[in-house]
Amino acid sequence: MSGVKLDLGCGFSWPVEYIGIDIRPTIVHPTTGKEMQPNIVHDLNDGIPFDDNTASHIRATHFLEHVERIRFLLDEIYRVAQNKAQIDIEVPLYEMGFHVSSKPIGFTLLGNTPIGLERLGPMCHYTVFHDTWFEMHLDKTMWQIINKRLVWQCIRDDLFYLCLKLQLRINKSVR
């Protein structure tokens, strides 16, 4: 399948074959100090700056939790994705808990109750997903879950959490 490959909220790292899109014009790698510039600087809360049906692959790795209007962005992903496009999503998972240290802040929770998480940067908007959120909010005739798994992520010695990794396939033949 031909088409562009997009990495939404790419941060300081994205595969070379992908177009990295981030709101920040320069991102400094936290361990190497190397400055990285995304291919496109854009606030994805305003939508994805690509035409309909242009992307064959879309990645959103530790990005959706910072989006203010998640449903809107998922609709945008669907809009720019080609039929049968592969969508890879990785988000923090609420259910299995966190180990955190000092200075908790509140954040949005797509689940039962708000909890605190240490401030990881200047961005205060943070959503933690319940493991069935995508199954409950995505139309199964349009979004097919190909693979779903849980993985532990470690930010540093005193902060680690469980993440949900999803591989989805877009089905536009139903519209």
C-alpha positions, 0 to 999 in steps of 0.5 A, a space after each residue: 500500500 502506497 501512501 505517507 506514513 505519519 508519526 503524530 506527536 513524534 517528540 524526539 524520535 520517529 522512524 526515518 520512513 515516517 513524517 514526524 509531526 509535533 507542536 514543538 519546533 525543537 525537541 531536546 533528547 532527555 539523555 543525549 541533549 541532541 536537538 531534533 526538529 520534527 518534519 512538520 510543526 503543527 498543533 494536532 489539536 487543530 487536526 492533521 494537516 494532510 488530505 483525506 485518504 493519504 496515509 498508509 500508516 499512522 503512529 501515535 506513541 505516547 501522544 494521545 494522552 496529551 490531546 485535548 480532544 481525543 475523539 476529534 483526533 481519532 476522527 482525524 486519523 480516520 479521515 487521513 487514513 487510507 482504507 486498510 491503513 495500519 494505525 499503531 497506538 501506545 498509551 498509558 494504562 490506568 488499570 494496573 497502577 503506577 509507581 510515582 514519586 512526589 508532586 502529584 498533579 491531577 489529570 483527566 481520566 477516561 475511566 473511574 476516578 482521577 489520580 495524581 501523576 508527577 509533573 513530567 514537563 510543562 504540559 498539564 493535560 494528561 489522560 490515562 486510558 482504561 484498557 477497554 476504552 478503544 473497544 468502547 469508543 471505536 466503531 468496530 466496523 470502521 476500526 479493527 483491532 489487529 493486536 493488543 498487548 500490555 507492556 511496562 514502560 520505565 521513565 526512570 528508576 522511580 517512575 514506571 507504568 503499564 502501557 497499552 499497545 494497539 495495532 488497528 486496521 482502518 476499514 472504509 468499505 463500510 461508509 
